[in-house]
Amino acid sequence: MNGVSRQSELEALLSGFHLPSFTKHYQQYAREAEKQRIDHVGYLYQLAQVESEERYNRRTERLLKQSKLPKSKMLEDFDFSRFPDLSESTIRSIADGGSLDKAENVLIFGNPGTGKTHLAAALAREWCLKGRKVFFTTASALVQDLLSSKRDLKLNALLKRLENFEALVIDDISYIPQSREETDVLFVLLAERYERRSLVITSNLPFSKWESIFKDTMTTMAAIDRLIHHSTVLELNGESFRIQAAKKRKKKDTAAINDTLPI
């Protein structure tokens, strides 16, 4: 077998073994290994390392794409200083992903504009970076998908697809459903994931006001009971960052006007 044939055969084998980074880099690394007098073990280690890194990057990119997470919501950009009662160490612990193995939930409460969506999406992004499958959706969009699937007699199929995700992020469950049918499909989802898969839920409403969501006391109690049984509750008690930003702009504009006034 000549050199060209051997090279083609090697690349075919590497492709069959699903080692695209080996195929891409083996010649370049061989030349560098020869120059630097790296032995065959070191050469193979370098190839294995680049294969691992590029495989991780491809998987992470795929997980982030399928998660439908809003962009630019990162944990390092979350301002913990705005919430003195919020434990940053607790958040970092949740971000490690161990809670997903135990099908634990994360429930995030707070006034509008306090960063609930940011925190939920940032945690989900950290999980994606650790190779976990997550999916982000608003409560209103989720309910409409569930209703549509139910009408097409495909609700069970949708629930099974959602079960593939280790964490389902439901943003803004505070919206008010217009019908009992909406309430029912949402409750079915919560019940199906109970002790099987994790949920991350954000809400402007405390539990005491959730009867406005589920419409009756029994369903409300049953939903809350399933959610809090294995959960971490995070409260973002503070002023809306949008209001804070508006106040800062107003103060800055007032200072600028005062500077221009004659003494």
C-alpha angles and dihedrals in degrees: 000000000000125000096262093050091046091051092050091048091049092051091048090052093048090049090050089052089051094242103140094159091053088052092047099047110025096097095046092048091047091056091047091047090053092050094046094039093238112170124237093264091054091046093052091045091056091050092047090049094052090045090054094047095047092044089053091049093050093048092047092050090050093048093049091049095051092043092070088214118168110256126250095025100130130163093230089059095053111109105227091175089075091065113050091177094053113095111225090195089057091052091049090050092052090048090060088073101231091124090064090062088058095043091241122165132227116213116192120194131180148114120293113283098022095115104264094139091045092053094045093049092044092054090048090050091053089053091051089053087055092053098261124141115237136164129205124205140149117251092242094052092045094052091050091051090049092048093048091050091048092052090050090048089244101110094114091051091053092047090052091051091050090049088065087071114082090209129027114197113207110189122205104002086174093091115112115243114227097216143027088243089066091048092050097053092046091052091048089056093049091049093048093054095044109126090348107073136008128258129201112198130182122198140172089203125076117228090261089070099042093102085080087063101043096031099220135058098238096051091044092052092046092050094048092045092056094045099049098040092087106015151112114227117209121191120199100197108180148088121296111270087223090058090046091051091049091051091050091050091049092049091048092048091048091051090050092051092048090052090057096049117101116250 
